[in-house]
């Protein structure tokens, strides 16, 4: 039997010294993860994110 887990995240996109950084925070656990790129963010979430103009 499969169980489905639900997680809620807050995503903050910031620019630090001209570089885009992503802060992913789990609402339930409070765990925070900095990501350096869309690819790293995708890996963290383990989902496919489609972004227009993604290089």
N, C-alpha and C positions, 0 to 999 in steps of 0.2 A: 504494500500500500504506500502510495506516495503522499507526502505531506507538503503543503505549500506554505512557505514562509513569506511574510510581508515585512518589508523594511522601508522606512521613510528617511530620506536624506535631504539636507539643505546643501545646495551648491552655490558657492560664491566664486565669481570670476573677478580676479583683480589684475592690475598691471603694476608690477614692481620693477623699477628701473627699466621700463620699456618692454619687459617680458610679461606675457600672459601666464598667470598661475591660477590653479583651480583648487579651492578648499572644499573638500567633501566631508560633511559631518553627519553621522548617524544620529537621528533624533532620539532614538530609544537608549542607545548606549552612551552617547556623547563622544564616541570615538571620532577623531579628526584625522584626515589624510590629505596631505598636500600632493597635488599632481602637477607635473611640469608641462604636459601636453594632452591633447584630446585622446591620443592613443593610450597614454598611461591611464587616463580617466576611464576610457572604455574597458581597459583591463581590470581596473578596480571594481567596476560595476558588473563586469562580465556580461555586458549586453552590447548590442550594436547601436551606435549613435550616428545618425545621419545629419551632417551639417552642410548646408549650402556653402560652396566655395572652400571647402576643406582641402588643403593642399597635401 
